[in-house]
Amino acid sequence: MFWAAYGRARTDSVVMGRLDNFLNLYGFCRNTALVAFVDAALLYWSYRWNGGPEVHLHWSWAATAVGVGMTFRYLKFFRHYAVEVFTSYAHGKDK
């Protein structure tokens, strides 16, 4: 169903503009979440097994919080992307 809806959405430039915007936003959020989780793991590893300063533990918790928040933002924009595709399919006019 998605591919049929996406095929119709590609024919409308206004819808494709909105889809490109959502694609950019959810791509940014996904990449930021991944980097935050990797940073959190590295900072925690530095604190726990390398005898790093305690500030690394605090930064790892902050990076984990950023990663979780950006993951939810990613899912939000991914949902908006899918809703826009299906809405344009449901309310689009056949040419």
Contacts in CASP RR format, 6 or more apart in sequence:
PFRMAT RR
TARGET T0000
AUTHOR 0000-0000-0000
METHOD contacts of the structure
MODEL  1
MFWAAYGRARTDSVVMGRLDNFLNLYGFCRNTALVAFVDAALLYWSYRWN
GGPEVHLHWSWAATAVGVGMTFRYLKFFRHYAVEVFTSYAHGKDK
1 86 0 8 1.000
2 82 0 8 1.000
2 85 0 8 1.000
2 86 0 8 1.000
4 89 0 8 1.000
5 85 0 8 1.000
5 86 0 8 1.000
5 88 0 8 1.000
5 89 0 8 1.000
6 85 0 8 1.000
8 88 0 8 1.000
8 89 0 8 1.000
8 92 0 8 1.000
9 15 0 8 1.000
9 16 0 8 1.000
9 19 0 8 1.000
9 84 0 8 1.000
9 85 0 8 1.000
9 88 0 8 1.000
9 89 0 8 1.000
10 16 0 8 1.000
11 95 0 8 1.000
12 88 0 8 1.000
12 92 0 8 1.000
15 84 0 8 1.000
15 85 0 8 1.000
15 88 0 8 1.000
18 84 0 8 1.000
19 81 0 8 1.000
19 84 0 8 1.000
19 85 0 8 1.000
22 77 0 8 1.000
22 78 0 8 1.000
22 80 0 8 1.000
22 81 0 8 1.000
22 84 0 8 1.000
23 81 0 8 1.000
25 77 0 8 1.000
26 73 0 8 1.000
26 74 0 8 1.000
26 77 0 8 1.000
26 78 0 8 1.000
26 81 0 8 1.000
27 74 0 8 1.000
27 77 0 8 1.000
29 70 0 8 1.000
29 71 0 8 1.000
29 73 0 8 1.000
29 74 0 8 1.000
29 77 0 8 1.000
30 70 0 8 1.000
30 74 0 8 1.000
32 66 0 8 1.000
32 67 0 8 1.000
32 70 0 8 1.000
33 66 0 8 1.000
33 67 0 8 1.000
33 68 0 8 1.000
33 69 0 8 1.000
33 70 0 8 1.000
33 71 0 8 1.000
33 73 0 8 1.000
33 74 0 8 1.000
36 63 0 8 1.000
36 64 0 8 1.000
36 66 0 8 1.000
36 67 0 8 1.000
36 70 0 8 1.000
37 63 0 8 1.000
37 64 0 8 1.000
37 67 0 8 1.000
39 59 0 8 1.000
39 60 0 8 1.000
39 63 0 8 1.000
40 60 0 8 1.000
40 61 0 8 1.000
40 63 0 8 1.000
40 64 0 8 1.000
40 67 0 8 1.000
41 60 0 8 1.000
43 56 0 8 1.000
43 57 0 8 1.000
43 59 0 8 1.000
43 60 0 8 1.000
43 63 0 8 1.000
44 56 0 8 1.000
44 57 0 8 1.000
44 60 0 8 1.000
46 52 0 8 1.000
46 56 0 8 1.000
47 53 0 8 1.000
47 54 0 8 1.000
47 56 0 8 1.000
47 57 0 8 1.000
47 60 0 8 1.000
END
